[in-house]
């Protein structure tokens, strides 16, 4: 859960990021589609492998299967840096078998904050 919104704009950005977090955990494509701009780019590392994933493909694969158990997933918005209608968010996602660090770029589009770029680094957690 996000807890440090400092302004109405930061609260709106946090709401979009929370949609992203909730959509992944619940495997809810509608929440993911609401969080992302349709032409968003997703580029990151799974270990040492660079992965570029089309948004529609990522949403489809993320939404497959039963919803995850929320208590096992800790997603945290670490910081927001904003200039005008652009924001840069750092997020840390601690999952049962994976750790992700995300850099999200958001733009205000028609009065709504949308994720336009997601860069991440993923690593397996040894259990």
C-alpha positions as CSV (number, residue, x, y, z in Angstrom):
1,X,0.0,0.0,0.0
2,X,1.2,3.5,-0.8
3,X,1.3,5.9,2.1
4,X,3.4,9.0,1.4
5,X,1.4,11.0,-1.1
6,X,2.4,14.6,-0.5
7,X,0.1,16.4,-2.9
8,X,-3.0,15.8,-5.0
9,X,-0.7,15.1,-8.0
10,X,1.4,12.7,-6.1
11,X,-1.7,11.0,-4.9
12,X,-2.9,10.6,-8.5
13,X,0.5,9.1,-9.5
14,X,0.4,6.8,-6.5
15,X,-3.1,5.7,-7.5
16,X,-1.9,4.7,-10.9
17,X,1.1,2.8,-9.5
18,X,-1.2,1.0,-7.0
19,X,-3.4,-0.1,-10.0
20,X,-0.3,-1.6,-11.5
21,X,0.6,-3.4,-8.2
22,X,-3.0,-4.6,-7.6
23,X,-3.4,-5.7,-11.3
24,X,-0.3,-7.9,-11.1
25,X,-1.2,-9.5,-7.8
26,X,-4.9,-10.0,-8.7
27,X,-4.0,-10.9,-12.3
28,X,-6.5,-8.3,-13.3
29,X,-6.1,-7.1,-16.9
30,X,-8.5,-4.2,-16.5
31,X,-6.4,-2.7,-13.7
32,X,-3.3,-3.2,-15.7
33,X,-4.8,-1.6,-18.8
34,X,-6.0,1.3,-16.6
35,X,-2.5,1.9,-15.3
36,X,-0.6,1.8,-18.6
37,X,-0.7,4.0,-21.7
38,X,-1.6,1.7,-24.7
39,X,1.7,2.3,-26.4
40,X,3.8,1.8,-23.2
41,X,7.2,0.2,-23.5
42,X,8.4,-2.6,-21.1
43,X,12.1,-3.3,-21.2
44,X,14.2,-5.0,-18.5
45,X,16.4,-7.7,-17.2
46,X,15.5,-11.2,-16.1
47,X,18.8,-12.1,-14.5
48,X,21.3,-11.3,-17.2
49,X,18.8,-11.6,-20.1
50,X,17.5,-8.4,-21.7
51,X,13.7,-8.7,-22.3
52,X,11.5,-6.4,-24.4
53,X,7.8,-7.3,-24.0
54,X,4.9,-5.7,-25.9
55,X,2.4,-4.3,-23.4
56,X,-0.6,-6.4,-24.7
57,X,1.5,-9.6,-24.4
58,X,2.7,-8.7,-20.9
59,X,-0.8,-7.9,-19.7
60,X,-2.2,-11.2,-21.2
61,X,0.6,-13.3,-19.6
62,X,0.3,-11.5,-16.2
63,X,-3.5,-11.9,-16.1
64,X,-3.3,-15.7,-16.7
65,X,-4.1,-18.0,-13.8
66,X,-5.7,-17.6,-10.5
67,X,-5.2,-14.4,-8.4
68,X,-2.2,-14.4,-6.2
69,X,-2.4,-14.4,-2.4
70,X,-1.9,-10.6,-1.6
71,X,-0.2,-11.3,1.8
72,X,2.7,-13.0,0.0
73,X,3.5,-10.0,-2.2
74,X,5.0,-6.8,-0.9
75,X,5.1,-4.0,-3.5
76,X,6.4,-0.6,-2.4
77,X,6.6,2.8,-4.2
78,X,10.0,4.1,-3.1
79,X,10.0,7.5,-4.6
80,X,8.3,10.0,-7.0
81,X,10.2,12.7,-8.9
82,X,7.9,15.0,-10.9
83,X,8.5,17.7,-13.4
84,X,5.3,19.2,-14.9
85,X,3.2,16.4,-16.5
86,X,6.0,13.8,-16.2
87,X,6.9,11.6,-13.2
88,X,9.6,9.1,-12.5
89,X,8.8,6.4,-9.9
90,X,11.0,3.8,-8.3
91,X,9.3,0.7,-7.0
92,X,10.4,-2.4,-5.2
93,X,8.5,-5.6,-5.5
94,X,9.3,-8.5,-3.2
95,X,7.5,-11.7,-4.3
96,X,7.8,-15.2,-2.9
97,X,10.3,-16.4,-5.5
98,X,11.4,-13.1,-7.2
99,X,12.6,-9.6,-6.5
100,X,12.0,-6.8,-8.9
101,X,13.2,-3.2,-9.0
102,X,11.2,-1.1,-11.4
103,X,11.7,2.4,-12.8
104,X,8.4,3.7,-14.1
105,X,7.9,6.8,-16.2
106,X,4.4,8.3,-16.1
107,X,2.9,11.1,-18.1
108,X,-0.3,12.9,-17.4
109,X,-2.6,12.1,-20.4
110,X,-5.9,13.9,-20.7
111,X,-5.9,14.5,-16.9
112,X,-5.0,10.9,-15.9
113,X,-1.5,9.6,-15.0
114,X,-0.4,6.6,-17.1
115,X,2.7,4.5,-17.1
116,X,4.4,5.0,-20.4
117,X,7.6,3.1,-19.7
118,X,8.6,0.3,-17.4
119,X,12.2,-0.7,-16.9
120,X,13.0,-3.4,-14.4
121,X,15.6,-5.8,-13.1
122,X,14.4,-9.2,-11.9
123,X,16.3,-11.8,-9.9
124,X,15.4,-15.1,-8.4
125,X,15.3,-15.5,-4.7
126,X,16.9,-18.6,-3.3
127,X,14.5,-20.3,-0.9
